Amino acid sequence: MNNQLLQKWLKAGNTTISNVLLSHYKSLGLSNEQLILVLQLKSFIDAGNDFPDTEVISKRMQISSSDVFQMIHELINKKLIIIETEKNNEGKTRDSYRLDLLWDKLAMVISQQENQQRFEKQHLSEQDLFQLFEAEFGRPLSPIEMQTIGMWLDEDHYAIELIELALREAVLNQVYSLKYVDRILLNWERKNIRTKDQVEKEASRRRKAGTKTQNYSISKEPTTKVPLHNWLNNNENP
């Protein structure tokens, strides 16, 4: 490459294209040709020309100027670009293309898709949760029991992980009852326990407290049987 060509290349500059746009432009309602037009506009804006002549764009894209105008009109109607008009100190108006709406809509599309993916994942997890209860209880759940689990998720906003932990604690205590699981969840809610780490810390604390009680019982009353630990208050029965 000769020096003159290199200088011309460098002077032309570069246009950075986001992979996010390339991945989701169809979700924005852009055709392939409209995407190229958007990239052409961006290249001009990046070079400091925020209102390029349609004739120049048409030569780049090798389409008619009227086609360029029509596509710009379509992008405006889709609320993906706007033409902003400003006045200078001398009262003269100046137009410029703005792509802010496109970036805002792109961010919205990504957010909606992520929310949909989370919803689908959550839905699958809910089905797994029902199946887990049925496996542990050794029987199908009744409609009322399924409704109760649904209320834990939708109304009480218990995390699926927390419900699974409460079920595990109930099974360890050999109590196969949704009411018992509900009382464990309420007990945790009163103590502001909402995560797996918090459950484990509380369990560790109670195990230590239980060990001290057991040691005291052995030294003072060797014949006293130490009951299995559960998460409910001492005055509550499973």
Secondary structure, 3 states (H helix, E strand, C coil): CCHHHHHHHHHHCCCCCCHHHHHHCCCCCCCHHHHHHHHHHHHHHHCCCCCCCHHHHHHHHCCCHHHHHHHHHHHHHCCCCEEEEEECCCCCEEEEEECHHHHHHHHHHHHHHHHHHHHHHHHHHHHHHHHHHHHHHCCCCCHHHHHHHHHHHHCCCCCHHHHHHHHHHHHHCCCCCHHHHHHHHHHHHHCCCCCHHHHHHHHHHHHHHHHHHHHHHHHHCCCCCCCCCCCCCCCCCC
